[in-house]
Amino acid sequence: MSRASRHQLERERNHEIIRRQTFSCAGHKTSVSLEEAFWNGLKEISGLRDMTLSELIDEINGNRRQNNLSSAIRLFVLDYFKSRAADTASDPRPYQAAHDHSLLL
């Protein structure tokens, strides 16, 4: 087994599967590699905002301060869900907030 294959197998065992997807960003084709959890978070955010993934990635790209688009996307998704968690924690109805996802929109 090659070194690359062993590395891929190890990542899969650790649930760190990284998927690459190509988008048009600012008129240029751009490939983005992210862990599946970040793709899922990005899809959820784009759905809630009624945007396509390309539109959301284009927005992130336009506002990023990092050189690496994949890092900017990870930070965006992390910040989004941290904000949602903070909003839920500060809700005076903690049980309802934790179980009623419409309060998080």
HUJO-V421380 format. One record per residue. RES is the residue in one letter. PSI is psi as a letter, one per 40 degrees, with the letter a starting at -180 (NA if undefined). Layout:
res->RES psi->PSI
res->RES psi->PSI
//
This chain:
res->M psi->h
res->S psi->i
res->R psi->d
res->A psi->d
res->S psi->d
res->R psi->d
res->H psi->d
res->Q psi->d
res->L psi->d
res->E psi->d
res->R psi->d
res->E psi->d
res->R psi->d
res->N psi->e
res->H psi->f
res->E psi->f
res->I psi->h
res->I psi->h
res->R psi->h
res->R psi->h
res->Q psi->i
res->T psi->h
res->F psi->i
res->S psi->h
res->C psi->h
res->A psi->f
res->G psi->e
res->H psi->i
res->K psi->h
res->T psi->h
res->S psi->h
res->V psi->h
res->S psi->h
res->L psi->i
res->E psi->i
res->E psi->d
res->A psi->d
res->F psi->d
res->W psi->d
res->N psi->d
res->G psi->d
res->L psi->d
res->K psi->d
res->E psi->d
res->I psi->d
res->S psi->d
res->G psi->d
res->L psi->d
res->R psi->e
res->D psi->f
res->M psi->i
res->T psi->i
res->L psi->d
res->S psi->d
res->E psi->d
res->L psi->d
res->I psi->d
res->D psi->d
res->E psi->d
res->I psi->d
res->N psi->d
res->G psi->d
res->N psi->e
res->R psi->i
res->R psi->e
res->Q psi->i
res->N psi->d
res->N psi->h
res->L psi->d
res->S psi->d
res->S psi->d
res->A psi->d
res->I psi->d
res->R psi->d
res->L psi->d
res->F psi->d
res->V psi->d
res->L psi->d
res->D psi->d
res->Y psi->d
res->F psi->d
res->K psi->d
res->S psi->d
res->R psi->d
res->A psi->d
res->A psi->d
res->D psi->d
res->T psi->d
res->A psi->d
res->S psi->e
res->D psi->h
res->P psi->e
res->R psi->g
res->P psi->d
res->Y psi->d
res->Q psi->d
res->A psi->d
res->A psi->d
res->H psi->e
res->D psi->g
res->H psi->e
res->S psi->d
res->L psi->e
res->L psi->e
res->L psi->NA
//
